[in-house]
């Protein structure tokens, strides 16, 4: 009897461990650490935007270069040479001057040469925080953000809007501007510096009515 009791005492810790850890966990049990693609905290992943109101950072790296030239040349010439050999009757002096019949001789020419060239190069590099304003049925996110900066009587507005895929969100909850679909980026400046870069109203009027 003492031998059986001693054996049970030795097996008791093992039975307790089996009872505690050997029971299968429920399939629907929640995990302590959710996926890194959700907006919840994860042991290994960053917090990423996924819902309306979440914020992420857009890395703006845009460059554009436009170059076009056109040249037009036209050359046109014409000549007319006409003479009257006889008028009514060969022996008649009707329509003559000093016995000579009228003649017509005319020469004309028209030359035109014109051209123009346009060269424009722009580069923008910045970082901007935007907010998720809508989640589409396919899971894509609609983002929008704006920034207002004022200094030395100069005001700058930056507006960014577009659609992104959650899979394109990088580490640090950032996304490149090249990954934004239907992107709309506007930079508007107002102030003394911006006004100095624009033509005056009289100059613009003259350029409009200038026929040359």
C-alpha positions as CSV (number, residue, x, y, z in Angstrom):
1,X,0.0,0.0,0.0
2,X,2.8,2.3,0.9
3,X,4.5,1.5,-2.4
4,X,1.3,2.5,-4.4
5,X,1.0,5.7,-2.5
6,X,4.6,6.6,-3.2
7,X,4.1,5.9,-6.9
8,X,1.1,8.1,-7.1
9,X,2.9,10.9,-5.3
10,X,5.7,10.7,-7.9
11,X,3.2,10.8,-10.8
12,X,1.1,13.6,-9.4
13,X,3.2,16.5,-10.8
14,X,3.2,14.8,-14.2
15,X,-0.6,14.5,-14.2
16,X,-1.0,18.1,-13.2
17,X,1.2,19.3,-16.1
18,X,-0.7,17.1,-18.5
19,X,-4.0,18.6,-17.2
20,X,-2.8,22.2,-17.6
21,X,-0.9,22.1,-20.9
22,X,-2.1,19.0,-22.6
23,X,-5.6,20.3,-23.2
24,X,-5.9,21.7,-26.9
25,X,-6.5,25.4,-27.2
26,X,-9.8,26.5,-28.7
27,X,-9.6,27.2,-32.4
28,X,-11.3,30.6,-32.0
29,X,-9.0,31.8,-29.2
30,X,-7.5,35.3,-29.7
31,X,-3.7,35.6,-30.0
32,X,-1.7,37.8,-27.7
33,X,0.1,39.2,-30.7
34,X,-1.8,40.2,-33.8
35,X,-0.5,40.4,-37.3
36,X,1.8,43.2,-38.2
37,X,-0.5,44.2,-41.1
38,X,-3.2,45.3,-38.7
39,X,-3.3,48.5,-36.8
40,X,-2.9,46.7,-33.4
41,X,0.4,46.2,-31.7
42,X,2.6,43.3,-32.7
43,X,5.6,41.7,-31.1
44,X,7.6,41.9,-34.4
45,X,5.8,44.5,-36.6
46,X,5.2,48.2,-36.6
47,X,1.8,49.8,-36.1
48,X,0.5,50.4,-39.6
49,X,-2.4,52.4,-40.8
50,X,-5.4,50.3,-41.7
51,X,-8.5,52.1,-40.5
52,X,-10.2,55.5,-40.9
53,X,-8.4,58.1,-38.8
54,X,-5.1,56.3,-38.8
55,X,-2.0,58.4,-39.8
56,X,0.9,57.4,-41.9
57,X,3.9,59.3,-43.5
58,X,4.3,59.8,-47.2
59,X,7.8,60.1,-48.6
60,X,7.5,62.5,-51.5
61,X,10.1,62.1,-54.2
62,X,8.8,63.5,-57.5
63,X,10.8,64.9,-60.5
64,X,9.6,66.0,-63.9
65,X,11.2,67.4,-66.9
66,X,9.4,68.8,-70.0
67,X,11.3,69.9,-73.1
68,X,9.6,70.8,-76.4
69,X,10.6,72.9,-79.4
70,X,8.8,73.8,-82.6
71,X,9.8,75.7,-85.7
72,X,7.7,76.8,-88.7
73,X,8.8,78.2,-92.0
74,X,6.7,79.1,-95.0
75,X,7.7,80.5,-98.4
76,X,5.2,81.5,-101.1
77,X,5.7,83.4,-104.3
78,X,3.5,84.2,-107.3
79,X,3.9,86.2,-110.5
80,X,1.4,87.3,-113.2
81,X,2.4,88.6,-116.6
82,X,-0.5,89.4,-119.1
83,X,-0.6,91.4,-122.3
84,X,-3.4,92.3,-124.7
85,X,-2.5,91.7,-128.3
86,X,-5.6,93.2,-129.9
87,X,-8.7,95.0,-128.7
88,X,-11.9,94.7,-130.8
89,X,-10.3,95.2,-134.2
90,X,-6.6,95.1,-135.2
91,X,-6.6,98.5,-136.8
92,X,-8.7,100.1,-134.0
93,X,-7.0,102.4,-131.5
94,X,-9.8,101.9,-128.9
95,X,-8.3,101.1,-125.5
96,X,-4.8,102.1,-126.5
97,X,-2.4,104.7,-125.2
98,X,-0.1,106.2,-127.7
99,X,-0.9,103.3,-129.8
100,X,0.1,100.6,-127.1
101,X,-2.3,98.2,-125.6
102,X,-2.5,97.6,-121.8
103,X,-0.3,95.0,-120.1
104,X,-0.4,93.5,-116.6
105,X,2.7,92.4,-114.8
106,X,2.7,91.6,-111.0
107,X,5.0,89.7,-108.7
108,X,4.5,88.9,-105.1
109,X,6.1,86.8,-102.3
110,X,5.5,85.9,-98.7
111,X,8.0,84.5,-96.2
112,X,7.3,83.5,-92.6
113,X,9.7,82.0,-90.1
114,X,8.8,81.4,-86.4
115,X,9.6,79.0,-83.6
116,X,9.5,78.5,-79.9
117,X,11.0,76.3,-77.2
118,X,9.9,75.3,-73.7
119,X,12.1,73.7,-71.0
120,X,10.8,73.0,-67.5
121,X,12.4,71.0,-64.8
122,X,11.0,70.4,-61.3
123,X,12.0,68.3,-58.4
124,X,10.2,67.9,-55.0
125,X,11.5,66.0,-52.0
126,X,9.6,66.1,-48.7
127,X,7.8,64.1,-46.0
128,X,4.2,64.6,-45.2
129,X,1.8,63.0,-42.7
130,X,-1.6,62.0,-44.1
131,X,-4.8,60.6,-42.6
132,X,-6.8,57.6,-43.8
133,X,-10.2,59.1,-44.7
134,X,-11.9,56.0,-46.2
135,X,-11.4,52.3,-46.6
136,X,-12.6,50.9,-50.0
137,X,-14.4,47.5,-50.3
138,X,-11.2,45.9,-51.7
139,X,-9.2,47.0,-48.7
140,X,-7.4,49.9,-50.3
141,X,-7.1,53.1,-48.3
142,X,-8.0,56.6,-49.4
143,X,-5.5,59.1,-47.8
144,X,-5.5,62.9,-47.6
145,X,-3.3,65.4,-46.0
146,X,-2.4,69.1,-46.1
147,X,0.2,71.3,-44.7
148,X,0.4,75.1,-44.2
149,X,3.7,76.9,-43.6
150,X,4.1,80.7,-43.2
151,X,7.4,82.6,-43.0
152,X,8.5,86.2,-43.9
153,X,5.1,87.1,-45.3
154,X,5.3,84.0,-47.6
155,X,2.7,81.3,-47.3
156,X,2.9,77.8,-48.7
157,X,0.2,75.2,-48.9
158,X,0.8,71.5,-49.7
159,X,-2.2,69.2,-50.4
160,X,-1.8,65.4,-51.0
161,X,-4.6,63.0,-51.8
162,X,-4.7,59.5,-53.4
163,X,-5.3,55.7,-52.9
164,X,-2.8,53.2,-51.5
165,X,-2.6,49.5,-51.0
166,X,-1.9,48.3,-47.4
167,X,0.8,46.0,-48.8
168,X,2.8,49.0,-50.0
169,X,3.1,50.4,-46.5
170,X,6.7,50.1,-45.5
171,X,8.5,49.7,-42.2
172,X,8.0,52.7,-40.0
173,X,4.5,53.2,-41.3
174,X,5.7,55.0,-44.4
175,X,4.9,54.8,-48.1
176,X,6.5,56.3,-51.2
177,X,4.6,58.8,-53.3
178,X,5.3,56.6,-56.4
179,X,3.0,53.9,-54.8
180,X,0.0,56.3,-54.6
181,X,-2.7,55.7,-57.2
182,X,-4.7,58.7,-58.6
183,X,-2.2,60.9,-56.7
184,X,-2.9,64.6,-56.5
185,X,-0.1,66.7,-55.2
186,X,-0.4,70.5,-55.1
187,X,2.1,73.1,-53.9
188,X,0.7,76.6,-53.7
189,X,2.8,79.6,-52.7
190,X,1.5,83.1,-51.9
191,X,3.4,86.1,-50.9
192,X,6.0,88.7,-52.0
193,X,8.4,86.1,-53.5
194,X,5.6,84.4,-55.5
195,X,4.3,87.7,-56.7
196,X,7.7,88.8,-57.9
197,X,7.9,85.7,-60.1
198,X,4.7,86.5,-61.9
199,X,4.2,88.9,-64.8
200,X,2.3,92.1,-64.1
201,X,-1.3,92.4,-65.4
202,X,-0.3,94.9,-68.1
203,X,2.5,92.6,-69.4
204,X,0.1,89.7,-69.5
205,X,-2.5,91.8,-71.3
206,X,0.1,92.9,-73.9
207,X,1.1,89.2,-74.4
208,X,-2.5,88.3,-75.0
209,X,-3.3,90.9,-77.6
210,X,0.2,90.9,-79.3
211,X,-0.4,89.8,-82.9
212,X,3.2,88.8,-83.5
